[in-house]
Amino acid sequence: MLSRIFLNFVLLIFITSSSYAEVPIYKRVSSESEFRSLFVGKLILHRESRVRSFTISSDGTWGGTWNGKKIGGTWRFVDGDWCRIMTGVGEDCQEWEIDQTGKKIKVTRNRGMGEDFRYTIE
């Protein structure tokens, strides 16, 4: 009985530790200069799909496609957040984070208090 409990304990530790190794570690992007160097001019893909993708331009505009429809608008960087103004929708300031590989992005809407999304950089 004791050996079975010990075996289950060891198995639990192994499963837990191996799952932590796969979890990306994200770092907040809080300056406009860092934001521009990481994201401007690059294709940002939602769930690694061109069906939902956009590009942020250095002139303060952004645009792309989302499920076959054109999206876009203007943007500005305010208090550490990327604020996108979407045509017909309005403004949403988002907290952007980048993982240690520099290829995965976590974006949280409503100044870091809303729903979050995962993107990749192509």
C-alpha positions in Angstrom: 0.0 0.0 0.0 2.8 2.4 0.9 4.7 1.6 -2.2 1.6 2.4 -4.3 1.2 5.8 -2.6 4.9 6.6 -3.2 4.6 5.5 -6.9 1.6 7.8 -7.4 3.4 10.7 -5.7 6.4 10.3 -7.9 4.2 10.1 -11.0 2.4 13.2 -9.9 5.6 15.1 -9.5 6.9 13.9 -12.9 3.6 15.0 -14.7 3.6 18.3 -13.0 7.2 19.2 -13.6 7.1 18.2 -17.3 4.0 20.3 -17.9 5.7 23.4 -16.4 8.6 23.0 -18.8 6.2 23.5 -21.7 4.5 26.7 -20.3 5.9 29.8 -22.0 7.2 32.6 -19.8 6.0 35.9 -21.0 7.6 39.3 -20.4 5.5 42.5 -20.5 6.4 45.0 -23.3 5.9 48.4 -21.6 7.8 50.9 -23.8 6.8 52.1 -27.2 10.4 51.7 -28.5 10.5 48.0 -27.5 6.9 47.5 -28.9 7.9 49.0 -32.3 11.1 46.9 -32.5 9.3 43.7 -31.7 6.0 44.0 -33.6 5.9 46.9 -36.2 6.1 45.6 -39.7 5.7 42.0 -38.8 2.7 39.7 -39.6 0.8 38.9 -36.4 -1.1 35.6 -36.6 -3.9 34.5 -34.3 -3.4 30.8 -33.6 -0.8 30.6 -36.3 -3.4 31.1 -39.1 -3.4 33.7 -41.9 -7.2 33.6 -41.7 -6.9 35.9 -38.7 -3.8 38.1 -39.0 -2.8 41.7 -39.1 0.2 44.0 -39.4 1.1 47.1 -37.3 2.6 49.9 -39.4 5.1 52.5 -38.2 2.8 55.4 -39.4 0.2 54.7 -36.7 -2.1 52.4 -38.8 -2.7 48.7 -38.6 -4.7 46.3 -40.8 -5.3 42.8 -41.8 -8.0 40.2 -42.2 -10.2 38.4 -39.7 -12.2 35.4 -41.0 -12.1 36.8 -44.5 -13.1 40.4 -43.6 -10.8 43.4 -43.7 -10.0 44.9 -40.4 -8.0 47.9 -39.4 -7.7 51.4 -38.0 -5.1 53.5 -36.2 -3.0 52.9 -33.1 -1.1 54.7 -30.4 1.0 53.6 -27.4 -0.3 55.0 -24.0 0.9 54.2 -20.5 2.5 50.9 -21.5 -0.4 49.7 -23.6 -1.0 49.4 -27.3 -4.3 51.2 -28.0 -5.9 50.2 -31.2 -8.7 52.2 -32.6 -10.7 49.9 -34.8 -12.9 51.4 -37.5 -16.5 51.1 -36.5 -15.7 49.6 -33.1 -13.7 52.0 -31.0 -10.6 52.0 -28.9 -9.2 49.1 -26.9 -5.9 49.5 -25.0 -4.1 46.2 -24.7 -1.3 44.8 -22.6 1.2 43.0 -24.8 3.7 40.3 -23.6 6.3 38.3 -25.5 7.7 34.9 -24.7 11.3 33.9 -24.3 11.5 32.7 -28.0 10.4 36.1 -29.3 7.7 34.4 -31.4 4.7 34.0 -29.2 2.6 36.9 -28.0 0.0 37.2 -25.2 -2.4 40.1 -25.6 -4.8 41.1 -22.8 -7.6 43.5 -23.7 -9.0 46.3 -21.5 -5.6 47.4 -20.1 -4.8 43.9 -18.9 -8.1 43.3 -17.2 -10.0 41.7 -20.1 -10.0 38.6 -22.3 -6.5 37.5 -23.5 -5.5 36.1 -26.9 -2.4 34.3 -28.1 -0.6 35.3 -31.3 2.6 34.3 -33.1 4.9 36.5 -35.2 5.8 35.4 -38.7 
